[in-house]
Amino acid sequence: MLEQFWQDLRDKMHVTIAHPELPDALRAIAANAVQSIWQAANEAAAGELDAAQRARAALQGELEAERQAHAAAQTRKEEGRRQIEALPAY
């Protein structure tokens, strides 16, 4: 869905500089400049998205490690409770 959005936006952003007083060479230069800016912005956004995805994956790994540590602590707690309950009453 997001990929389709960007493709639609790229299609709509096809650059045509139409000004009757501009020479053809200047229009081509302006169109190329706008296209270069668009491409640079798109590449920067892709890089930021990649970095955000890597950060998310790292956080998920940390959260999973914490979840496992918590589960292990709960298991130890329950085992300790069972051992205390198994002690003879005096």
N, C-alpha and C positions, 0 to 999 in steps of 0.2 A: 504494500500500500504506500509506504513512504517512498520506495524506489519509483513507483509510478508517479507520485507527486512531483519528484525532482525531474523525472523525464518530461512530464507535461510542462513544468516550469522552464526547462531548457528549450523545449520546442517553442514556447511562447516568447522566449527571450532572444530568438534569432534576431540578430542586429541588422537593421537596415537604417542607415542614416539618410534621410530624405530632406534635403534643404536645397531649393532651386539655385541658390547663389553659391553653393559650395562646389568647387571643382571635383571631378570624379576621384582624383588621386587623394584629395583631402578627406572625402567621404569614406574611401577605403581604409585610410589610416585611422580615422575615428572609429569605424566599425571594428577594426582589428584591435584597437586599444580597449574598447568596451568588452570585446570577446575575451581578451587577455585578462582583464580585471575579473570578469565572471569566472573564468577558469581558475584563476588564483584563489578567489573566494571559495569556490567549490572544493578545491584541493585542501584549503585550510580547514574547511568545515569537515571534510572527510577525515583529516588527521585528528581533529578534535573529537570527532565521534569515535574513532578508533581508540584514542587515549581514554575516553570516558568508558568505553566497553571494557578495556583492560583494567581500569580502576574498579569497575563493577565486579568483574571476575575475581579480582584480588580480595575485595570486600566479602564476596560470597564465600571464598575460601576461608577467610578469617572467621566469618560467622559459623561456618560448618565446623571448624576446629573448636570454637567456643561451645557449640551445641554438643559436640562429642565429649568435651571436658565436663560439661554440666551433667550429661547423661552418666558419665563414669562416676562423678561425685555422688549423684543420686543413688547409683548402684551400691557404692561404698556405704552410704548412709543407711540404706535399707539392710545391707548385710550386717552392719553394726547393730541396728535395731533388733534383727533376728537373733544375733548372738546375745544381746542383753536379755531378751525375752526368754532365751533358752537357759539362762543361769538359774540355779535352784534358789528358791525363796527361803529365807531364814526366819 
